[in-house]
Amino acid sequence: MRDRLLKAVTEYLKGGIAKHKANIEVYLNQTVGIGEHSDIVDTIEKELELLSSYEDKLEVLNKHFQLTNQLGTKELLNERTKSK
């Protein structure tokens, strides 16, 4: 159960990272047609703040909480998710 929860939180945080990276790419590459955001730089800065929040949380999760493999030893979440 512990590993399942850790994996779920990890995937959630990675999803948040992907979401805000995609938003930034849209603002950088398709500024035409984004009428609701008159200050693109400010909007990108807000997206960067949200992105860094998810990255910080993922880093803390990896630092303090590790998955337990089949041998009962602990391994970093990033190492486990990279191999998939």
N, CA, C and O atoms as a Tinker XYZ file with bonds, in Angstrom:
   336  protein
     1  N      0.822000   -1.192000    0.000000    73     2
     2  CA     0.000000    0.000000    0.000000    64     1     3
     3  C      0.868000    1.259000    0.000000    63     2     4     5
     4  O      0.570000    2.226000   -0.701000    81     3
     5  N      1.927000    1.239000    0.780000    73     3     6
     6  CA     2.825000    2.388000    0.878000    64     5     7
     7  C      3.408000    2.736000   -0.492000    63     6     8     9
     8  O      3.399000    3.894000   -0.908000    81     7
     9  N      3.918000    1.709000   -1.188000    73     7    10
    10  CA     4.515000    1.945000   -2.500000    64     9    11
    11  C      3.482000    2.448000   -3.504000    63    10    12    13
    12  O      3.788000    3.294000   -4.345000    81    11
    13  N      2.274000    1.934000   -3.417000    73    11    14
    14  CA     1.210000    2.394000   -4.314000    64    13    15
    15  C      0.924000    3.872000   -4.121000    63    14    16    17
    16  O      0.765000    4.614000   -5.090000    81    15
    17  N      0.861000    4.287000   -2.887000    73    15    18
    18  CA     0.609000    5.695000   -2.595000    64    17    19
    19  C      1.767000    6.574000   -3.067000    63    18    20    21
    20  O      1.555000    7.647000   -3.632000    81    19
    21  N      2.985000    6.110000   -2.830000    73    19    22
    22  CA     4.150000    6.872000   -3.276000    64    21    23
    23  C      4.165000    6.993000   -4.802000    63    22    24    25
    24  O      4.462000    8.061000   -5.337000    81    23
    25  N      3.847000    5.911000   -5.494000    73    23    26
    26  CA     3.798000    5.953000   -6.958000    64    25    27
    27  C      2.704000    6.899000   -7.438000    63    26    28    29
    28  O      2.902000    7.652000   -8.391000    81    27
    29  N      1.543000    6.858000   -6.773000    73    27    30
    30  CA     0.438000    7.724000   -7.164000    64    29    31
    31  C      0.801000    9.198000   -6.998000    63    30    32    33
    32  O      0.527000   10.013000   -7.879000    81    31
    33  N      1.412000    9.532000   -5.880000    73    31    34
    34  CA     1.818000   10.923000   -5.648000    64    33    35
    35  C      2.881000   11.333000   -6.662000    63    34    36    37
    36  O      2.850000   12.446000   -7.186000    81    35
    37  N      3.818000   10.431000   -6.936000    73    35    38
    38  CA     4.868000   10.712000   -7.917000    64    37    39
    39  C      4.265000   11.004000   -9.281000    63    38    40    41
    40  O      4.636000   11.984000   -9.926000    81    39
    41  N      3.346000   10.172000   -9.720000    73    39    42
    42  CA     2.719000   10.373000  -11.028000    64    41    43
    43  C      1.897000   11.653000  -11.062000    63    42    44    45
    44  O      1.887000   12.358000  -12.071000    81    43
    45  N      1.212000   11.955000   -9.974000    73    43    46
    46  CA     0.448000   13.197000   -9.881000    64    45    47
    47  C      1.367000   14.413000  -10.052000    63    46    48    49
    48  O      1.063000   15.330000  -10.816000    81    47
    49  N      2.493000   14.406000   -9.330000    73    47    50
    50  CA     3.426000   15.525000   -9.413000    64    49    51
    51  C      4.038000   15.633000  -10.800000    63    50    52    53
    52  O      4.200000   16.738000  -11.317000    81    51
    53  N      4.379000   14.506000  -11.408000    73    51    54
    54  CA     4.922000   14.525000  -12.770000    64    53    55
    55  C      3.888000   15.057000  -13.761000    63    54    56    57
    56  O      4.234000   15.743000  -14.722000    81    55
    57  N      2.617000   14.734000  -13.517000    73    55    58
    58  CA     1.556000   15.261000  -14.368000    64    57    59
    59  C      1.444000   16.770000  -14.265000    63    58    60    61
    60  O      1.240000   17.458000  -15.266000    81    59
    61  N      1.580000   17.285000  -13.039000    73    59    62
    62  CA     1.564000   18.737000  -12.839000    64    61    63
    63  C      2.727000   19.410000  -13.542000    63    62    64    65
    64  O      2.575000   20.483000  -14.127000    81    63
    65  N      3.880000   18.780000  -13.483000    73    63    66
    66  CA     5.062000   19.310000  -14.168000    64    65    67
    67  C      4.809000   19.358000  -15.673000    63    66    68    69
    68  O      5.068000   20.373000  -16.320000    81    67
    69  N      4.305000   18.264000  -16.221000    73    67    70
    70  CA     4.035000   18.198000  -17.663000    64    69    71
    71  C      3.000000   19.244000  -18.080000    63    70    72    73
    72  O      3.132000   19.867000  -19.134000    81    71
    73  N      1.989000   19.430000  -17.265000    73    71    74
    74  CA     0.926000   20.403000  -17.567000    64    73    75
    75  C      1.488000   21.814000  -17.674000    63    74    76    77
    76  O      1.207000   22.529000  -18.636000    81    75
    77  N      2.279000   22.210000  -16.690000    73    75    78
    78  CA     2.775000   23.585000  -16.681000    64    77    79
    79  C      3.869000   23.795000  -17.732000    63    78    80    81
    80  O      4.010000   24.896000  -18.264000    81    79
    81  N      4.635000   22.759000  -18.032000    73    79    82
    82  CA     5.606000   22.862000  -19.126000    64    81    83
    83  C      4.875000   23.053000  -20.452000    63    82    84    85
    84  O      5.292000   23.858000  -21.284000    81    83
    85  N      3.792000   22.316000  -20.645000    73    83    86
    86  CA     3.004000   22.455000  -21.879000    64    85    87
    87  C      2.407000   23.857000  -21.979000    63    86    88    89
    88  O      2.424000   24.465000  -23.050000    81    87
    89  N      1.885000   24.367000  -20.877000    73    87    90
    90  CA     1.331000   25.721000  -20.885000    64    89    91
    91  C      2.383000   26.746000  -21.272000    63    90    92    93
    92  O      2.113000   27.648000  -22.065000    81    91
    93  N      3.571000   26.613000  -20.721000    73    91    94
    94  CA     4.654000   27.552000  -21.038000    64    93    95
    95  C      5.014000   27.465000  -22.516000    63    94    96    97
    96  O      5.227000   28.488000  -23.167000    81    95
    97  N      5.081000   26.246000  -23.046000    73    95    98
    98  CA     5.376000   26.077000  -24.474000    64    97    99
    99  C      4.330000   26.764000  -25.346000    63    98   100   101
   100  O      4.667000   27.384000  -26.354000    81    99
   101  N      3.072000   26.653000  -24.959000    73    99   102
   102  CA     2.006000   27.317000  -25.719000    64   101   103
   103  C      2.208000   28.828000  -25.681000    63   102   104   105
   104  O      2.123000   29.492000  -26.714000    81   103
   105  N      2.472000   29.368000  -24.506000    73   103   106
   106  CA     2.676000   30.816000  -24.400000    64   105   107
   107  C      3.896000   31.275000  -25.191000    63   106   108   109
   108  O      3.888000   32.367000  -25.759000    81   107
   109  N      4.939000   30.456000  -25.234000    73   107   110
   110  CA     6.148000   30.832000  -25.959000    64   109   111
   111  C      5.986000   30.725000  -27.473000    63   110   112   113
   112  O      6.579000   31.504000  -28.220000    81   111
   113  N      5.200000   29.779000  -27.918000    73   111   114
   114  CA     5.133000   29.493000  -29.351000    64   113   115
   115  C      3.864000   29.969000  -30.046000    63   114   116   117
   116  O      3.835000   30.067000  -31.273000    81   115
   117  N      2.813000   30.266000  -29.282000    73   115   118
   118  CA     1.550000   30.639000  -29.913000    64   117   119
   119  C      0.909000   31.812000  -29.192000    63   118   120   121
   120  O     -0.217000   31.714000  -28.704000    81   119
   121  N      1.628000   32.913000  -29.129000    73   119   122
   122  CA     1.104000   34.070000  -28.399000    64   121   123
   123  C     -0.092000   34.697000  -29.103000    63   122   124   125
   124  O     -0.901000   35.364000  -28.457000    81   123
   125  N     -0.221000   34.498000  -30.411000    73   123   126
   126  CA    -1.384000   34.998000  -31.133000    64   125   127
   127  C     -2.586000   34.164000  -30.723000    63   126   128   129
   128  O     -2.518000   32.935000  -30.710000    81   127
   129  N     -3.668000   34.815000  -30.395000    73   127   130
   130  CA    -4.875000   34.085000  -30.025000    64   129   131
   131  C     -5.018000   33.829000  -28.542000    63   130   132   133
   132  O     -5.988000   33.198000  -28.122000    81   131
   133  N     -4.078000   34.301000  -27.732000    73   131   134
   134  CA    -4.201000   34.166000  -26.281000    64   133   135
   135  C     -4.611000   35.537000  -25.747000    63   134   136   137
   136  O     -3.852000   36.205000  -25.045000    81   135
   137  N     -5.817000   35.929000  -26.095000    73   135   138
   138  CA    -6.301000   37.270000  -25.769000    64   137   139
   139  C     -6.536000   37.519000  -24.300000    63   138   140   141
   140  O     -6.462000   38.662000  -23.850000    81   139
   141  N     -6.817000   36.480000  -23.543000    73   139   142
   142  CA    -7.121000   36.680000  -22.131000    64   141   143
   143  C     -5.885000   36.999000  -21.296000    63   142   144   145
   144  O     -6.008000   37.392000  -20.136000    81   143
   145  N     -4.703000   36.835000  -21.872000    73   143   146
   146  CA    -3.451000   37.084000  -21.154000    64   145   147
   147  C     -2.704000   38.225000  -21.841000    63   146   148   149
   148  O     -1.908000   38.003000  -22.754000    81   147
   149  N     -2.969000   39.424000  -21.395000    73   147   150
   150  CA    -2.325000   40.567000  -22.023000    64   149   151
   151  C     -0.847000   40.674000  -21.646000    63   150   152   153
   152  O     -0.057000   41.220000  -22.416000    81   151
   153  N     -0.465000   40.169000  -20.488000    73   151   154
   154  CA     0.931000   40.205000  -20.062000    64   153   155
   155  C      1.484000   38.779000  -20.084000    63   154   156   157
   156  O      1.441000   38.060000  -19.086000    81   155
   157  N      2.002000   38.396000  -21.246000    73   155   158
   158  CA     2.478000   37.022000  -21.452000    64   157   159
   159  C      3.623000   36.697000  -20.496000    63   158   160   161
   160  O      3.674000   35.597000  -19.946000    81   159
   161  N      4.535000   37.634000  -20.296000    73   159   162
   162  CA     5.680000   37.384000  -19.417000    64   161   163
   163  C      5.207000   37.091000  -17.992000    63   162   164   165
   164  O      5.707000   36.170000  -17.346000    81   163
   165  N      4.261000   37.863000  -17.513000    73   163   166
   166  CA     3.720000   37.637000  -16.175000    64   165   167
   167  C      3.042000   36.266000  -16.093000    63   166   168   169
   168  O      3.187000   35.554000  -15.098000    81   167
   169  N      2.318000   35.909000  -17.125000    73   167   170
   170  CA     1.637000   34.619000  -17.161000    64   169   171
   171  C      2.647000   33.477000  -17.166000    63   170   172   173
   172  O      2.454000   32.480000  -16.470000    81   171
   173  N      3.719000   33.609000  -17.940000    73   171   174
   174  CA     4.765000   32.582000  -17.969000    64   173   175
   175  C      5.422000   32.474000  -16.594000    63   174   176   177
   176  O      5.711000   31.374000  -16.122000    81   175
   177  N      5.655000   33.616000  -15.959000    73   175   178
   178  CA     6.253000   33.595000  -14.618000    64   177   179
   179  C      5.365000   32.836000  -13.634000    63   178   180   181
   180  O      5.867000   32.073000  -12.809000    81   179
   181  N      4.066000   33.036000  -13.715000    73   179   182
   182  CA     3.142000   32.306000  -12.839000    64   181   183
   183  C      3.186000   30.810000  -13.114000    63   182   184   185
   184  O      3.149000   30.002000  -12.187000    81   183
   185  N      3.265000   30.446000  -14.382000    73   183   186
   186  CA     3.374000   29.023000  -14.738000    64   185   187
   187  C      4.691000   28.436000  -14.207000    63   186   188   189
   188  O      4.722000   27.297000  -13.740000    81   187
   189  N      5.762000   29.209000  -14.278000    73   187   190
   190  CA     7.053000   28.748000  -13.754000    64   189   191
   191  C      6.993000   28.525000  -12.248000    63   190   192   193
   192  O      7.584000   27.575000  -11.733000    81   191
   193  N      6.279000   29.398000  -11.543000    73   191   194
   194  CA     6.119000   29.225000  -10.096000    64   193   195
   195  C      5.394000   27.918000   -9.791000    63   194   196   197
   196  O      5.794000   27.168000   -8.900000    81   195
   197  N      4.338000   27.656000  -10.530000    73   195   198
   198  CA     3.586000   26.416000  -10.329000    64   197   199
   199  C      4.438000   25.197000  -10.689000    63   198   200   201
   200  O      4.425000   24.191000   -9.980000    81   199
   201  N      5.171000   25.294000  -11.789000    73   199   202
   202  CA     6.059000   24.213000  -12.214000    64   201   203
   203  C      7.111000   23.919000  -11.156000    63   202   204   205
   204  O      7.356000   22.760000  -10.821000    81   203
   205  N      7.731000   24.963000  -10.634000    73   203   206
   206  CA     8.780000   24.755000   -9.632000    64   205   207
   207  C      8.204000   24.172000   -8.340000    63   206   208   209
   208  O      8.886000   23.423000   -7.642000    81   207
   209  N      6.970000   24.508000   -8.025000    73   207   210
   210  CA     6.321000   23.940000   -6.842000    64   209   211
   211  C      6.189000   22.424000   -6.973000    63   210   212   213
   212  O      6.496000   21.688000   -6.035000    81   211
   213  N      5.736000   21.962000   -8.132000    73   211   214
   214  CA     5.628000   20.519000   -8.358000    64   213   215
   215  C      6.994000   19.842000   -8.331000    63   214   216   217
   216  O      7.143000   18.761000   -7.760000    81   215
   217  N      8.000000   20.482000   -8.954000    73   215   218
   218  CA     9.342000   19.905000   -8.957000    64   217   219
   219  C      9.921000   19.840000   -7.548000    63   218   220   221
   220  O     10.553000   18.850000   -7.179000    81   219
   221  N      9.708000   20.887000   -6.766000    73   219   222
   222  CA    10.191000   20.898000   -5.379000    64   221   223
   223  C      9.551000   19.774000   -4.568000    63   222   224   225
   224  O     10.228000   19.077000   -3.812000    81   223
   225  N      8.247000   19.606000   -4.732000    73   223   226
   226  CA     7.554000   18.547000   -3.996000    64   225   227
   227  C      8.057000   17.173000   -4.400000    63   226   228   229
   228  O      8.228000   16.297000   -3.552000    81   227
   229  N      8.295000   16.978000   -5.696000    73   227   230
   230  CA     8.817000   15.693000   -6.168000    64   229   231
   231  C     10.205000   15.434000   -5.598000    63   230   232   233
   232  O     10.518000   14.308000   -5.212000    81   231
   233  N     11.027000   16.455000   -5.544000    73   231   234
   234  CA    12.373000   16.318000   -4.981000    64   233   235
   235  C     12.317000   15.939000   -3.495000    63   234   236   237
   236  O     13.058000   15.064000   -3.047000    81   235
   237  N     11.444000   16.592000   -2.746000    73   235   238
   238  CA    11.291000   16.285000   -1.316000    64   237   239
   239  C     10.770000   14.862000   -1.131000    63   238   240   241
   240  O     11.247000   14.130000   -0.263000    81   239
   241  N      9.803000   14.477000   -1.938000    73   239   242
   242  CA     9.265000   13.122000   -1.856000    64   241   243
   243  C     10.365000   12.096000   -2.114000    63   242   244   245
   244  O     10.476000   11.108000   -1.386000    81   243
   245  N     11.174000   12.322000   -3.138000    73   243   246
   246  CA    12.266000   11.405000   -3.462000    64   245   247
   247  C     13.338000   11.372000   -2.384000    63   246   248   249
   248  O     13.943000   10.330000   -2.130000    81   247
   249  N     13.565000   12.498000   -1.763000    73   247   250
   250  CA    14.610000   12.581000   -0.738000    64   249   251
   251  C     14.213000   11.864000    0.550000    63   250   252   253
   252  O     15.042000   11.192000    1.164000    81   251
   253  N     12.970000   11.999000    0.957000    73   251   254
   254  CA    12.562000   11.521000    2.272000    64   253   255
   255  C     11.747000   10.229000    2.283000    63   254   256   257
   256  O     11.641000    9.572000    3.319000    81   255
   257  N     11.173000    9.862000    1.138000    73   255   258
   258  CA    10.324000    8.674000    1.085000    64   257   259
   259  C     10.712000    7.834000   -0.117000    63   258   260   261
   260  O     10.652000    8.296000   -1.257000    81   259
   261  N     11.106000    6.606000    0.143000    73   259   262
   262  CA    11.581000    5.751000   -0.927000    64   261   263
   263  C     10.728000    4.494000   -1.042000    63   262   264   265
   264  O     10.161000    4.006000   -0.064000    81   263
   265  N     10.657000    3.986000   -2.271000    73   263   266
   266  CA     9.946000    2.736000   -2.510000    64   265   267
   267  C     10.702000    1.576000   -1.895000    63   266   268   269
   268  O     11.919000    1.644000   -1.725000    81   267
   269  N      9.999000    0.524000   -1.566000    73   267   270
   270  CA    10.622000   -0.699000   -1.075000    64   269   271
   271  C     10.528000   -1.737000   -2.183000    63   270   272   273
   272  O      9.430000   -2.065000   -2.633000    81   271
   273  N     11.667000   -2.256000   -2.626000    73   271   274
   274  CA    11.613000   -3.253000   -3.694000    64   273   275
   275  C     11.335000   -4.643000   -3.137000    63   274   276   277
   276  O     11.139000   -4.805000   -1.933000    81   275
   277  N     11.317000   -5.636000   -4.004000    73   275   278
   278  CA    10.966000   -6.997000   -3.600000    64   277   279
   279  C     11.927000   -7.581000   -2.567000    63   278   280   281
   280  O     11.550000   -8.485000   -1.822000    81   279
   281  N     13.141000   -7.089000   -2.511000    73   279   282
   282  CA    14.130000   -7.611000   -1.558000    64   281   283
   283  C     14.020000   -6.920000   -0.198000    63   282   284   285
   284  O     14.757000   -7.249000    0.732000    81   283
   285  N     13.112000   -5.978000   -0.091000    73   283   286
   286  CA    12.931000   -5.283000    1.173000    64   285   287
   287  C     13.854000   -4.097000    1.354000    63   286   288   289
   288  O     13.823000   -3.440000    2.394000    81   287
   289  N     14.682000   -3.811000    0.346000    73   287   290
   290  CA    15.554000   -2.647000    0.446000    64   289   291
   291  C     14.870000   -1.463000   -0.230000    63   290   292   293
   292  O     14.000000   -1.634000   -1.084000    81   291
   293  N     15.270000   -0.289000    0.158000    73   291   294
   294  CA    14.631000    0.905000   -0.368000    64   293   295
   295  C     15.374000    1.412000   -1.595000    63   294   296   297
   296  O     16.590000    1.266000   -1.714000    81   295
   297  N     14.605000    2.015000   -2.511000    73   295   298
   298  CA    15.192000    2.614000   -3.699000    64   297   299
   299  C     14.475000    3.918000   -3.986000    63   298   300   301
   300  O     13.318000    4.106000   -3.609000    81   299
   301  N     15.172000    4.809000   -4.655000    73   299   302
   302  CA    14.593000    6.108000   -4.949000    64   301   303
   303  C     13.441000    5.979000   -5.920000    63   302   304   305
   304  O     13.457000    5.122000   -6.804000    81   303
   305  N     12.441000    6.827000   -5.758000    73   303   306
   306  CA    11.279000    6.818000   -6.652000    64   305   307
   307  C     11.692000    7.092000   -8.088000    63   306   308   309
   308  O     11.192000    6.447000   -9.010000    81   307
   309  N     12.598000    8.040000   -8.287000    73   307   310
   310  CA    13.024000    8.378000   -9.643000    64   309   311
   311  C     13.659000    7.199000  -10.355000    63   310   312   313
   312  O     13.431000    7.000000  -11.549000    81   311
   313  N     14.448000    6.422000   -9.645000    73   311   314
   314  CA    15.105000    5.277000  -10.255000    64   313   315
   315  C     14.079000    4.255000  -10.723000    63   314   316   317
   316  O     14.240000    3.652000  -11.785000    81   315
   317  N     13.044000    4.060000   -9.952000    73   315   318
   318  CA    12.009000    3.081000  -10.282000    64   317   319
   319  C     11.191000    3.559000  -11.468000    63   318   320   321
   320  O     10.885000    2.774000  -12.365000    81   319
   321  N     10.833000    4.841000  -11.486000    73   319   322
   322  CA     9.962000    5.349000  -12.541000    64   321   323
   323  C     10.718000    5.566000  -13.850000    63   322   324   325
   324  O     10.104000    5.543000  -14.917000    81   323
   325  N     12.035000    5.776000  -13.796000    73   323   326
   326  CA    12.822000    5.953000  -15.012000    64   325   327
   327  C     12.885000    4.667000  -15.821000    63   326   328   329
   328  O     12.921000    4.705000  -17.051000    81   327
   329  N     12.897000    3.542000  -15.142000    73   327   330
   330  CA    13.062000    2.276000  -15.839000    64   329   331
   331  C     11.788000    1.818000  -16.530000    63   330   332   333
   332  O     11.820000    0.863000  -17.305000    81   331
   333  N     10.671000    2.478000  -16.266000    73   331   334
   334  CA     9.396000    2.076000  -16.897000    64   333   335
   335  C      9.152000    2.837000  -18.164000    63   334   336
   336  O      8.134000    2.628000  -18.823000    81   335
